[in-house]
């Protein structure tokens, strides 16, 4: 899929609305993939600020049980340049090739049960929030972690989703604790100056 998107004029812009249209079972995976692309660009602070809210948008829609993604018009008319997709493909290719060897359609109940969709949505909202926070050197970590969710949604792989839940839950606990401590330290420093 990425190969197909990467072919053509590098300056062409691929509209998010067009990318997710016509993908009934995998549209959330595609939207999540497009939302994650900025996280892999070397733009400290900005990459997470762009990707985080997009990941949270996908999570919220899964939480409320939407069957296909809803996009605000201003977002549907935007999207990455083909050159961005090419850079993402080149950066992620070694990992994607390894993952594709183990990912396959299985355990559909994990993806189709309403409670599973809610749980996936909650994790994506929390991970998107952590991605949006200016925690140094975490964009790639959260981006790679959320690629597990992308693959599970795109390939309809329930076993991969179970693994994504485990890894996502651990990340939320660990980085939530770290960011909470970081916030407390910053608050103490600010209070110490006043």
N, C-alpha and C positions, 0 to 999 in steps of 0.2 A: 504494500500500500504506500509506504513512504517513497519507494522507488518511483512509483507512478506520479506522486505529487512533486517529486524533485525534478522530473523531466520537463523542460520548457525554458522559457525566458526567465532568468534569475530575478528580474525585477517585477515579474507578475505577482500580483497579490491574490492569494487564495482566500476567498471569503468563508468565514466560519460557517455561515448558514448553508452554503453550498456543500461544504465538507461533510456536514452531519445529515444533510437531506438524503433520503433514500436508504438509510441504514437502520432499519427498524429494530434489530436486536443488538446492534453494536454502536448505536449513535452516542450513548453516554461514554463509551470507551474512546471513541474518536474525539468527542468534545474534551474529554480529560487529557488526551494526548496533545491536542492543540493548545490547551491551557498550560500544559507543563513545559512546552518548548522554551519559553523565556527563562525558565529556571536553569536551563543548561547553557545559557549565554553568559559570558564573563562580564556581567554588569552588577557589581556588588550593590546590594540594597534594592536596586531597581528591579532586578529579575524576580525576586520574591514578592515585591509589591505588585507586580503584574500577574504572576502565576497564582499567588495565594488566593486572591478573590475569585479567580476563574475556577480553581479547584473547589472552593467553598460553594460556588454557584451549582456545580455538578452535585456536590454532596447534599445541598438543601433540596434539590429536585428529587434525588433518590429517597431522601427522608420522607418527603410528602407523597411518595408513590407515583410520580409521573411515569408514564410508559415511554415517552419520548421527550428529548430535551426541549425546553423552551428557552429561546434567546431573545433578549430585547433587541429591537430593530437596529439600534446603534451598534450593537455588538455583532449581530449577524452580518452587517455590511463591512465588518473589519476582518482582518486575518493576517497571518504571517506572509511575508514574501517567500517566494519559492527558494530563494537563497538561504533563508533561515531554516527551512525544512531540510535543505541539503546539508547545512552545517550540523543540524541536530542528528540527521541520519549518519553522518560521518563520525560524530562523537559517540553516538550510542550503538553503532553497528556491532562492535565486539560483544557487548552485553545482550543486545537484541538477538544476535545469532545463537548465543548460548541458551537464552530463554526459549527461543522458538523450538529447540530440540525437545524440551520437556512439556511445553504447553500444548494442550489438545482439548477438544470439547469433552467434558465429563462432569458428573455430579451437578447437573443443571439445577437441582432443588436448592442449592446454596445461592444461586443467582436469582431464582424465581420466587422464592418465598418472601412475602411482604416484610416479615421481621428481619430477614437477611438484608433486604434492600435498605431498611431503616438503619441497621447497624453499619452497613457500608457507608451510607450517607453521613452518619455521625462521625465516623472515623475520618472521612474525607474533609468534613468541615473543620475538625480539630487539626488535622495535618495541614490543611490550607492556611489556617490561622497561624500555625507555627512557621510555615513557609514564608508568610507575609512579615513575620517579625524579623527585625534586623539582627539575627543571631549569626555571627560570623561563620563562614565556611560550611553552611548547612544546605545551601540551595541544591548542590549535587546529591547530597545524602537524601533529602526529602524527594527530590526529583526521581532518583533511582528507586526509592521505596515505592513511590506512587506509580512507577512503571509496572509494578506487580499488579496493581489494581487495573491499569490500562489493559494489560495482557489478559487478565481474567475476564474483563468485560468484552474485549474484542473477540477472544477465542472461545468464550462461553465455558471457561474452565473453573469449575467449582473448587477443585483441589487447590488451584493457584489462589483463588479468593480466600480460602481458609488460611493459607500461608500469609497472604497479604494482611488479613485481619490480625494474625499473631504479630507480624513485624510492625504493623501500624500501631497496634496497642502498646507494644514495648516502646516504640518511638514517642508516642504521646506521653507515656509515663516518664520516660527518661528526660526528654527535652522539655516537657512541661515543668518538671522539677527544676531543671537547669535554668529555664527562662524565668520561673518564679523566683528563684534565688537571685538571678541577675537583676530582676526588677526590684527586689527588696534591697539589694546592695546599692543600686542607683538611687532609690528613695532615701536611704540612709546618708548617702553622699550629699544629695541635694539638701536634706535637712541639716546636715553638718555645716554646709556653707551659709545657711540662713540664720 
